[in-house]
Amino acid sequence: MKILHFISSLVIGTVAAFVGFAYAAMIGDDSVVAGYFEDGAIPGKFQYRNSEDGARLVINYYSPSLNKTLTYSVDKFDECSTMTMYGMPYNNKIVVDGNCSSRGGQIYEYVYEWNPGMGDWCLIREITGERPDPALGRIAPSERVSRVKDCPVLGVVGPYSYESLVETTKSIAVELKKFRNSSGERKILSQYLNSIRSYDAAELVGYINPSNVEDINDLAFYLSEDGRSLDAIPLLEKIVEMFPGRVVAKLNLADAYWDSSFEKEAATLYGEYYREMSAINLKQKIPDRAFVRMK
């Protein structure tokens, strides 16, 4: 995919910003997201707004490969949904976001990918769950990621067909092998991490098992080190829950909490890590930051 380069200029009524590889803007009452979604030489452009009655998102998409504008209507996912859309960083996918904005509110996110064979936008992931609620001790969102089959086009309402547990498990095993193969060289690892979307990390939470826990712990560590602690936290929380004897995962989770400004939760976990390492006579291996930050 090519990055959409542009020269910033002052245009009355227009506010613009980058969202990953996509260009986002406001033009009057309409929002615009443009980018090289179809991997060609000309960018595609979404222009969207909420309907006057607030019941749906009205979307127009100019397709450079078809040289025409496609029109879609997406009904609100829930009464509380705040409907919007955006381009995903580092790839050509777009998200229709109908999350409920309240703390602990419902998550409704639908990920679409351009299908050149169909000449249309296909739903590939359905993401549901609940938003974080730190006041209740829920630091990370609780998300369920489903892989959608058969290319429902943008605006088509379910029910949808989904990949089976067996199919998804096999796909995840292939991805984790790619991760292992990339982890030996920093440049290749960085490229691999950029290919991991937030929903890819969230999906892994439901597939952690004794045979892949080490790989997923390492992936979470590198995501956190790469500035994506919020993506790493759900993985590390699940690992600590399922495998309480993996003391290093507690350190990784404490670091991710700390880097995400959840110092109180981090301090408690650093303290647990310190006591467990001391109990197995490995106090000398505890990093200095744990002593400074623990409770």
N, C-alpha and C positions, 0 to 999 in steps of 0.2 A: 504494500500500500504506500502511496505517496503522501507526504505531509502537505496539507493545504497551506501554502504560504500566502500571506497577504500584507499589504501595507496599510497600517492603521491610519485612518483619516477621520476627521470630525464630520459626522453626518447628523444633521438635526433629526431627532426622533429615532436614532439607531444607537443601541448599546451592544458592543461586540466583545466576545471573549473566546479563548481556546478551551475546548473540552477534549483533551487527548488529541486525536487526529482530526477531530471535527471542529468546525467553526460554528459558534453559537451566537445568536443575535436577537435583538428585539426590534421589530419594525412596526411602529404603530401599536396596534392591539395584537399583532401576530408575533409568534416566536419562530425563529429560524434556526435550523441545524443543517449545516452543509459539510460535505466531506467526500473523499474518494471512496465511497461505499462500494462501488462496483469495480474498483481496481483499474479503471480506465484513465484516460488523460484529462477527462472533464469531470468536475465534481457533481454529485447529485445534491439536491436541496429539498429539505423538509420545511414546510411552512404550516404551522398548526395553531389552533386556538380552542378554547372551550366553547361549546355551543351556548347560545343565549340562555337556554333553560338550565345550563350547568349539568346536563345529564350525560354528555358525551364529549369526547375529544374529536375534533374535525381536523383531518390531516390531508395535506396535499404534498405529493412527492414528485419532483421532476427527475425522471430517469434519463441520464445521458445516453445509455445504450439503446433505449426504446425511442428516445427523442419525443417524449410526451409526458404529461402529468397524470399521475394516478391519484385517485381520491379514496379516502378511507374514513370510516366512522367507528370509533371505539367507545362502547358504552362504559360508564363508570363501573369499576369493579365492586365497589361498596358505597353505601351512603356517605361514609366518612372519607372516601378517596379524594386526594388532591391530584388531579390528573395532569401529567406533564410527560415529556420525553427528552432523551438526550443520547448522544453518541458515546460509546464506550471507549476509554483510553486504549491506545495501542492496537486497536483492531477496527474492523469495519462493521461492527454490530451496533444496533440501536436498541434502546430500552424504552418501553412504555411503562411509566411508573405511576401506579395508583395507590401508593402507600397512604395510610392514615397517619396524619402528622403528629398525633398525640404521643406522649411518652408511653412506651409499651403497646402502641397501636399496631394494627395489622399491617403486614407486608404483602403487597401485590406488585410483582415486577415481571414483565414479560419481555424476553429477549428475542430479537428478530435478526435474521441474516438474509442478505440478498441472494436469491436463487436465480442464476442466469438462465438456466434451462426453462424455468417457469416464467421468468421475467416478472418476478414479484417478490415480496418480502414474506419469508417463512418463519413461523414461530419455532424456536429450537429449545427454549428453556422456559419453564414456568416456576417462579420463585414465590413461595408463600411462607408465612410465619408471623413472628412478633418482633417488634422493634425493641431495642434495649430499654431497660428501666433500672438505672443504677440505684434508685431509692429502694428498690425491692431486691437489690443484690444481683440483678441480671445485667452484667457488663456488656455482653455480646448479644447480638440479635439471635433469635432462634429461627433458623431458615430451613425450609425443605426445598430442594432443587430437583425438579423432575425434567427428564429429557423427553421432549415432545417429538413424535414421529409423524410422518405423512404430510408435512408442510402445510399446516393451517395458515392461511394468509392473514395479513394484518387486518384486524377488525372482526375476524370470524370467531364466534363464541363457541366454547366447548359444548359437550365433553370432547376431550382430546384422547388420542392414543399415546401411550408412553412406552419407553424402553423398559424391558423387564429388569429385575434385580440382577439376574445372571449376566445380561448384556452389559449393564452399566459396570458391574464388578470387573468384567474382562477389560472394558475400556480404561477403567481406572488403573488396573495393573499395567497396562501398556504405557500410560502416562507416567506412572511412578518409575518405570524402567527408563523412560526418557530423562526423568529427573536425575536418576543415579548416574546415567551416562554423561550428563552435563555438569555434574557437580565438581569435576576434577579441574576445570579451567574457569577462571573468574568471568571472562568475557562471554563464554558460552552459557555459563550459569545465569548471568545477567539477562541474556536474551531469553533464556527459558523462563525466568521469573516474570519478564514482561509479557510472556504469552499466557500466564496464569491469570485469569480473570477472578474477580472477587467471588463470583458464584462457583467457580471451579474449586476454590478453597472451601467454601461453605458446603459444597456437595460432599467433600471428603469426610466431613464429620460423621456422616452416617455409614461410612465404610471402613472405619478403623478396626483392625483386628490384629491378633498377635503376629501375623506374618508381615504386616506392612507398617506396624506402629513406629519402627525405627526410621523408615523413610519419611513418613508423614511428620514425625517430630523434627527431623532434619529440615524438611521443606518449610515447616512453620518457623524454625529458627532463622532460615535464610530470608523468608518473607519479612520477618520482624527486623532483621538486620538491614533490609532493603527499604526500610521506612514504612512497612505495611503491617504494623503491629495489630491493627484492628482486624485484618484478615487472618492473622495468626492466632489471635486469642481464642476463637471458638474451637479450633483444632487442639490447642494446648489444654484448654479446659476439659475437653472430652478425653484426651489422653490421661490427664491427671485423675479424672473420675474413674476411667476403666483400668488404669494401670498405676495405682498409687505407689507402687514400689519403684517406679522410674523417677528417681530423685532429680535427675537432670531436667526433666520436663517441668518440674516445679520451678527451677531456676529460670528456665526459658519463659514460663508463664509470668513469673514475677517481673522479669525484664520487660515483657510485652505490656503488662499493666502499667509499669513505671513510665515507659515511653509514651503511653496513651493518656498520661496524666491521672491515672487511678492509683495515686501514691499510697492511700490507706490500704487498699487491697494488696498492693505489691508488698508493703511492709510486713503484713501478716504472713504472706507466702514466703518471703525471704527468711522470716523467723522459723517457719516450718522446715525450710530447706536446711538452715543452719543446724537445727536440732537433729535432723535425720542424718546429715553428714557427720556430725559429731558422734552419733550413736554407732556408726560403723567405722569409726577411727579414721575419717577422711577430712577432718577439720582443716588440715593444712592445704587442702585443694579448694577451699571455699574462696571465691574471688573477693577482693577488697570491697567492691560495691555492695555486696550482700551485708557485710558488717556495718557499713555506713547507713544503709537503708532499712535494715530489718527492725521489726517491732518485737 
